[in-house]
């Protein structure tokens, strides 16, 4: 269930951001990398980062897990010939809108279509460095740690009880 569930969460977040972050004009992609020409910026990349499953109880046949999933939203801007302060302001505005859109998304958190139980943490990193690091100016990363509970079952052994193998006969006592 987990792989399909993660994909559903990513797809839903991409839909939410497409509808609620007007600054990117619908340029939301479900991938870690995407070749984006300058004419297609600003844009958002939505992808899974990390998952942790911790067993919380159960039996030999059924286990319950607390799942923690880090979903990343990368913001890419056109940084050429831009003032660093203006670029930082734009990154702050877009990452703030992304954060608010996800944290207030009823379709993620509330029944009947609830996909996650909660968002435990949000980390935002702005790529504001002019030339001295590998992080290029004009990018940011918002990482959402989302949580839900899953159960897994071990199938019981196959039992083949053919019609000839067993019979039940009642007799008076």
N, C-alpha and C positions, 0 to 999 in steps of 0.2 A: 504494500500500500504506500509506502513512503515515497518511492520515486514518482509515482503518479500524483501523489498529494503535493509534493514539492513543485512539480510542473504546474499543477492547478493554482497554487499560491502565486508562483511567478507570473502566470498568465493573467490572473486577476489583478495583481499589482500593476502590471503593464497597462491593462485596460483602465484602471483607476487613474494612473498618471497621464495617460493619453487624454482623458476627459477633464482632469483637474489641474493640469499644469500648462496654462496657455502660453507661457514663455517659450516652450519648445515646439509649439504648433503641430502637435501630433507625432513628432519624431521620437518615438519611443521604440527601442529595439530590444528583443529578448535574446541577447547574446553578450558574451564577455568582450568580444572584439567586433568591430564593425568598421569597415573603411568608410569614413565619413568625409566627403569633400567639404571645404569651408562653406559652400552654399547650403549645406544641410545642418549647420550648427546654429544655435545650440541644439543638443540632442541628449537623450538619456539612454543608457544601457542598463538593462535589468537582468541580473543573473544570480544564481546560487553560489554561495561562497563556502559554507561549511555546515555540516550537520553533526549533532551529537545525540545519541540515544542512550539513556540511562535507565536500567531496569529498576522499577519501583515496587515490584511484587508479582505475585501470581503463583502458579503451580508448575509442575513438570510439563504439563500440556498447554498451558496458557500463561503468557507473560505480558505484563503491562510496562510500557516505557514512557518516560518523559522525554519528548523530542525537543531539541533546541536547534533552530535552523537560522543561519545568518544569510539574509538576502541583501545583496548589494545593488545600489542604484548609483551608477557613475554619471556625473554631469560633465559634458564636454562643451566648451565654448571656443569660439574663434578668438584667439589671443593676439593675433598680429596687429601691430600698431595700436595697441590699447594701453591706456594708463592703468597701472597696477591697482590703484585705489578703486577705479571704476569697475575693473574686472572683479575685484574682491567683492564689491557691493552686489554685482550681478550674480556671482556665485552664492553669496549669502541669501539673496532673494530667492533664487531657484531652489537651493537646498532646503530653505525654510518652507517653501510651498510643497516640496516633495514630502518632507517630514509630516507636515500638517495633513496632507492628503492621505497618507498611509495610516497615521495614528487615528484619524477620525472616520475611516472607511467602515461603515456599518456592514457592508457586504463581506468584509473579511472577518469581523468580530462577532456579529450577531446572527441568531437563527433567522430564517431557516437555512441559509446558505453558508453558515459559519465555517470558515476554513482553518482559522487559528483560534487558540484560546486567549492569547495575550501577546503583547509586544513587551519584552523584558528590558530591552536596552536599545538605544539609538546612538550611534557614533558617527560624527561628521568630520571629515578631513578635507580641508581645502588645499589645493595645490597652488600655493602662492609662493613661488620661488622664481626669481628672475633668470638665473642661469647657473646656479651653483649646485644643483642636484639633479637627480634623474626624473623627478616629478616636474612636469612641464606646467608653466603657468596656464591657467585656463581649464583646470579640471578639478573635480571634487568627487568625493565618495561618501555616500550615506549608507551605513550598514545597520540593518534592522535585525535584532535578535528576536525571532518569533518562536512561540512555544505552543505545543499541543500534546495530547496524550494518544498513544497508539497501543493496540493489543495485537499480539501474534499468537497463533495456535499451531501446535505440532499435530499433524494429522495422526489419528490412531492407526494401528496396524490394520491392514486389509484382512477382512474375515470373509471367507467364501463359504457360505452355507447353502449348498445346493439342495434341491428338493430330495435327492436320494440320500444325502448325508445324514439327515436327522428326521425324526418323526416324533410326533407327540401323540400318545394314546392315553386316554383317561380310562381308569378302571374303578369300579366301586371299591370302597374301602370297608 
